[in-house]
Amino acid sequence: GAINDVDIYRVEVLASDLLNKSMHPGILEVPPAGPQDLNSLAHHPGEEFIHVLEGEITLYTEDYKPVDLKEGDSAYLDSTSGHRFVSRTQTPARILVVCSDITSETSEGE
């Protein structure tokens, strides 16, 4: 698939040749976080499912405590609630992400 840089992530878009699809799968390369990254949570319409393919991540959300996920773990989230993924090691992690909507906006924290 096509490789795009979105926010701090590198995204490999899957099924990019299909138009008008209701799910949007992609593989995100998730870098280690700089402190500035955690002030900025993504908000967009819909829901998303993530599955960790390689490495370990921390999932930060507005509504819950941070969750650590390792290879083979998955999570389902409400994309309208602020969220961010961060690699827990110095090596980027790779996660499969399936979004029900991809209109992405990043909001800056206070």
C-alpha distance (Angstrom), angle and dihedral (degrees) to the residues before:
residue distance angle dihedral
G1 . . .
A2 3.81 . .
I3 3.80 117.9 .
N4 3.80 116.1 -133.9
D5 3.78 132.2 173.9
V6 3.80 108.7 -131.7
D7 3.78 119.0 177.9
I8 3.85 104.7 -45.9
Y9 3.80 93.4 -26.9
R10 3.77 132.4 90.2
V11 3.80 107.6 -139.8
E12 3.79 129.6 -158.8
V13 3.80 104.3 -159.9
L14 3.81 113.2 -142.7
A15 3.81 124.9 -155.4
S16 3.81 87.4 13.4
D17 3.81 91.8 155.3
L18 3.82 91.7 65.3
L19 3.79 115.6 90.1
N20 3.81 127.8 -156.4
K21 3.79 93.3 18.2
S22 3.79 119.1 161.1
M23 3.82 94.5 -144.6
H24 3.81 125.1 52.8
P25 3.81 113.9 -157.0
G26 3.76 123.7 -169.0
I27 3.77 143.2 152.5
L28 3.80 114.0 -119.9
E29 3.77 123.7 -156.9
V30 3.80 102.4 -146.9
P31 3.82 115.6 -156.9
P32 3.79 126.9 -154.6
A33 3.80 110.1 -87.2
G34 3.73 128.6 -104.7
P35 3.82 112.1 -150.4
Q36 3.81 90.0 -107.4
D37 3.81 91.2 60.2
L38 3.79 93.6 66.3
N39 3.79 92.5 58.4
S40 3.76 89.7 63.7
L41 3.81 119.4 65.8
A42 3.79 124.0 -176.4
H43 3.83 119.4 -122.3
H44 3.78 124.2 -174.8
P45 3.79 137.3 148.0
G46 3.78 121.5 -85.0
E47 3.77 135.1 20.8
E48 3.78 134.4 -69.4
F49 3.77 139.9 -153.7
I50 3.80 120.5 -152.6
H51 3.80 131.2 -168.9
V52 3.81 123.0 -173.8
L53 3.82 110.4 -126.6
E54 3.82 99.8 174.3
G55 3.78 134.4 5.9
E56 3.80 128.9 -0.7
I57 3.79 130.4 -70.4
T58 3.76 139.5 -171.8
L59 3.79 115.0 -136.3
Y60 3.81 112.1 -148.6
T61 3.81 118.6 -164.8
E62 3.80 136.5 172.8
D63 3.77 94.8 -123.2
Y64 3.81 105.5 39.4
K65 3.79 140.9 41.8
P66 3.83 114.9 -91.2
V67 3.82 112.7 -80.9
D68 3.80 124.2 -148.7
L69 3.79 114.7 -142.6
K70 3.79 126.8 -173.4
E71 3.80 133.8 -166.6
G72 3.81 109.2 -52.2
D73 3.83 94.7 21.1
S74 3.79 121.8 117.7
A75 3.79 139.6 -169.4
Y76 3.80 137.6 -166.4
L77 3.77 119.4 -147.6
D78 3.75 145.7 178.3
S79 3.81 103.1 -114.5
T80 3.81 92.6 -155.2
S81 3.80 88.2 69.6
G82 3.81 112.5 78.9
H83 3.81 112.7 -96.3
R84 3.79 142.4 166.6
F85 3.81 136.3 -178.9
V86 3.81 122.2 -142.9
S87 3.81 131.0 -178.9
R88 3.82 111.7 -116.6
T89 3.81 92.0 -147.7
Q90 3.80 135.0 46.4
T91 3.82 88.5 -99.2
P92 3.81 118.8 82.3
A93 3.80 113.7 -109.4
R94 3.82 123.2 -138.7
I95 3.79 120.9 -136.7
L96 3.78 134.4 178.1
V97 3.80 109.5 -129.6
V98 3.81 124.8 -170.7
C99 3.82 113.3 -171.8
S100 3.78 125.5 -171.6
D101 3.81 89.0 -150.2
I102 3.81 130.8 19.1
T103 3.80 104.3 -162.9
S104 3.79 94.4 125.2
E105 3.77 126.2 -166.5
T106 3.77 125.4 171.5
S107 3.77 117.9 -148.1
E108 3.78 122.2 -158.1
G109 3.80 117.9 -125.3
E110 3.79 122.1 -121.7
